[in-house]
Amino acid sequence: MLPARMPPTILVLVRHGETSANLDGVWHGSTDTALTQRGRLQAERLASHLAEHHAAAKALYASPLTRARHTAAPIGRALGLEVRTDAELAEFDLGSWEGKTYRELARTHRLWEHMQRDPDFAPHGGESPRQVTDRICRALARIHAAHPGERAIIVTHGGALSMAMGRLLGQDDADWHRVMDNGAVSELVLEPEPSLKSFNFAEHLEGL
């Protein structure tokens, strides 16, 4: 009789709730921004959704930034899980370009052109795409290894996640086409090869 096969480890990826920077189209990577009122409501809806559909989760991790921790807090209460902060889950730090609008970053500083051309390009005091992708992928692999056959919820950031998924799913580190919405949920498995079971699920946010 063949031994029972262990179920896959599932990483339940959550993007933090809405912030003022999201509304204003401003880059707050390492800048510590609070959730808006709508963002707090999104976090509560997330908590209810995850308690209903991912109640078997064994662990809850979050970026140390306030917007991620405050999104994770109601999830922890709903599932009875401690929030474990992990510095490697933080957002892409743009250094001296923090606080600039996406328009400025694209038209004046040509950030995405630099990223496509050189994965080691970094604004003064900031990180390069390769550095961000390396640390996010490292964190995901570490959490995956710590929870064989289990589900782990990870509350982090849209930019950093899109870069990690670009690499894991065989695309490009600087691919920004897979950015999750605020408060959305995706399910990622890393073995036998990385794949998405679901992406950017947000039905729990309808009406907000």
C-alpha positions, 0 to 999 in steps of 0.5 A, spaced: 500 500 500 502 506 498 503 511 503 498 517 503 501 523 499 502 529 504 497 535 501 500 541 498 503 547 502 498 553 500 501 560 501 494 564 502 497 571 500 493 577 502 495 584 500 494 590 505 487 594 505 487 601 502 491 607 504 491 614 503 497 613 498 493 608 494 488 613 493 493 619 491 497 614 487 503 616 491 509 611 492 509 609 499 514 603 499 518 603 506 513 609 508 509 607 514 502 609 512 496 607 516 489 604 513 484 608 511 477 607 514 475 603 508 482 599 509 480 597 516 473 595 513 476 591 508 481 588 513 474 586 517 471 583 511 478 579 509 478 576 516 471 574 516 472 571 509 479 567 511 475 565 517 470 561 513 474 559 507 481 558 510 480 556 517 485 551 517 490 555 516 496 554 521 500 560 521 499 568 520 505 572 517 505 580 516 510 585 513 512 589 519 509 596 516 503 598 519 498 597 514 500 590 513 500 589 521 493 592 521 490 588 516 493 582 519 490 583 526 483 582 525 485 576 521 489 573 527 483 574 532 478 571 527 482 565 526 486 565 533 492 566 530 498 570 532 501 575 527 508 573 526 512 579 523 517 578 518 522 584 515 523 580 509 515 581 507 516 589 507 514 593 500 519 595 495 523 601 498 524 607 493 529 611 498 529 618 495 523 617 491 519 615 496 512 619 496 513 621 489 507 620 484 506 614 480 506 619 474 513 622 476 516 615 477 514 613 470 515 620 466 520 624 470 524 618 473 523 613 468 523 608 474 520 602 470 524 603 464 530 603 469 527 596 472 526 593 465 533 595 463 537 593 469 535 589 475 540 592 479 538 599 478 536 602 485 534 609 487 539 613 492 538 609 499 533 604 496 533 597 493 533 594 486 528 590 483 533 584 484 534 585 492 526 586 493 525 579 489 530 575 492 528 577 499 520 576 498 522 569 494 526 567 500 521 569 505 516 565 501 520 559 501 522 559 508 515 560 510 513 554 505 518 550 508 516 551 516 509 549 514 509 542 510 502 540 508 499 546 511 496 553 509 499 559 512 496 566 511 501 572 509 499 579 509 504 583 505 504 588 499 502 589 492 509 591 488 513 586 492 508 580 491 508 582 483 515 582 482 516 575 486 510 572 482 513 574 476 520 570 478 516 564 481 511 564 475 517 564 470 516 571 467 520 577 469 522 580 476 520 587 473 513 584 471 508 589 474 502 586 470 500 581 476 498 587 482 493 584 487 488 589 489 487 592 496 484 586 501 484 581 495 487 574 496 491 569 492 493 562 493 500 560 491 503 553 491 511 552 490 511 545 489 512 541 485 513 547 481 510 554 483 503 555 481 497 560 483 491 556 485 487 563 485 489 570 484 486 576 486 480 574 489 476 580 492 468 578 492 468 579 500 469 586 498 463 587 494 459 593 496 465 597 500 
